[in-house]
């Protein structure tokens, strides 16, 4: 039977190795660009064997997926706090949720652009995108919560509304990534949320 202390040490070492590979890869991506960076350069910078790299990341693109996973985990804590805040109404919570996601994406624009475009090349990867999963589950839960509190029409299906919001969100993220110059993503998402929330009819 394995010694728990020894196993814990091995696990810590594995985590540290993965983090080192990941951080060195990101550093090279920022310096040279994703396409120009090779796996050989990453393993050289991380001081690991090529086989070790592939033990943690089956492809170079998997490093970008890991970036998304890490950022998704970071935002999930803030999003959960937003969902549980009793002082905010549904519309405010939706706005805060979009703002959190936008801020996280904007902090790594160049890498996120590459990640988005790489994912677009592999449609099957879209279903497993961590941002998509966090957004969709979070917004559906939020809408159902708001509906129970009388803040959304009872006849609406939270899953259907959530899918519409997710569609708008990811379309706007793609547009932002494809734009030649950056602009405030959070402000654009807030405008789109207003459009969905109030509709396009003029005020009476």
N, C-alpha and C positions, 0 to 999 in steps of 0.2 A: 504493500500500500504506500502511496506517495506521501512524503512528509509535507503537511500543510504549509510549513514555513518555507520549505524549498520551492513548493509550487507557487506560493505567493511571490517569492523572489523572481521566479521565471516569468510569471505573468507581468510583473513590474518591468522587467527587462524587455519583454516583447512590446509592451506599450511604449516604453521609451524609444525603442528602435523604430517603431512605426511613426512616432511623432518626429523623430529626427529626419527620417526619409521625407515625410510630408513637408516639414518646414524648409528643408533644403530644396525640395522640388518647387515650392512656392517662390522661394528666393530666386531660383533660376528662371521661373516663368516670368517674374517681374523684370528681371534684368534682360533676358533674351527674347521673351515671348514664348508662348506655349508651343507653337509649331517648331520653332528653332531649337528647343531644348530636347536633348536625347536622354533615354534611360541611362546610357553609359555616363553621361555627365551628372545625372542625379545620384547614381550609386557612388560615383567618385567623390562628390561633395559630401555625401552622407557616410562615407567610409564603410560601405557594406558591399557584399557580393551581389552580383546581378540576380542570382537565385533568391536572395533574401528579399530584394525589392519585389519580385513576383510572388513571394509568399504573402505579402501584405497587399499589394496592388497588382492585379492581373494585367492591367494595361496602364499606360500613362494617363489616359482619360479617367481612370478610377481615382486618381489623386484629386481631380476636380470634383468627382462625386463625393469624396470624403470631405472636401471643403464644404459642400452643400450640407452634408450630414452634421458636421460640427456646428455650422451656423444655424441649422434647423434646431438642434438641441439647445443652443443658446437662446434663440427666440422663443422656444416653447415655454420656458420659465416665465418670461415677461408676458407672453400671451395668456398663459394660465392665470397669472395675477390679474390681468385685465378682465378675463371672463368672470372671475370671482369677486370683482370690486362691486359692492352693493350701492355705491354712490353714483355710478354711471348708468345711463339708460342705453338701450340697444344701439341707437345711432352713434352715440359717443364711443361705445365699445368697438363697433366696427371700424370707426375712424382710427382709434388707437391701435387696433390690430394691424391695419394697413400701414400706419406710420412706423410701427416697430419693424415690420418686414422690409419696408422701403429703406429705412435707415441702415439695416443690416446689409442689404444688397448694395447700397450706394457706397458703403465703406470699402468695398473691393470691386470697383466698377470694371476694371480691365479683366480681372480673373472671372468675374461673374458673366461678363460678355462672352468670354471663351466657353465657359461652362454651359451657358444657355445654347449657344450655337452648336456645341458638340452634342448636347442632348437632342437637339432638333434633328440631327443626322440619324438618330436611332430612336424611332417612334416608340419601340417597346420600353425604352428607358423612361419615357414620360410618366408611365403609370407608377413607377417606383421613386419618382423624384421626391425628396424629403420635404421641400417647400410645398409642393402640391398636396402631399399627405397632411402636413400640419395645417395648412390653410383650410383645406376642405373640411377636415374633421372639426377644427376649431370653429369655423364659421357656421357649420350646421348645428353644432351644440349651442352656439350663441343665439342663433335664430330661434331654435326650439325653446330656449330659455326665455327669450323676449316674447315669443308667442304665448307662453304660459302666463306671462305677466301682462298680457294685453297690449304689447307694443308692436305687434305685427298682426295683420289680418288672419283670422283663424282658418280661413279656407285655403291659405297658401301652404304648400308643402315645403318645409325647411330644406329638405334635400334638393329640391328643384331650384329654389332660390339660391342655395349655397352653390350649386353647379353654375348658375348664371354669374354669381359674384366671382367664382374661381375663374371662369372664362374671361371675364373682363380684366381681372387682376393679371393673369398670365399673358394676356394679349398686350396689356400696357407695359409689363416688364420686358416683353420682346421688343416692343416699339422703342423703349428707352435704351435697350442694349444696341439696337440697330441705328439709333440716331448718331449722326457724325459728331455731335457735341453734347455733353451732359446737360441735363436740366433737372429741376427738383422733382424726383419721382414721387415723393410723398404728396406734394401739392397736386400733381396730375391724378393720382389715385383718389385723393379727396374729392376732386371735381367729378370724377367718374362715379364715385359713391353717391354724391349729391344727385347726379343724373338718374341713377337707378332708384334712389330713395324717393325723389320727388316727381320723377317722370319728366316728360318734355312739354307738358301742357303749361301755358302761361298762368301766373297767379291771377285769381279772380279779384 
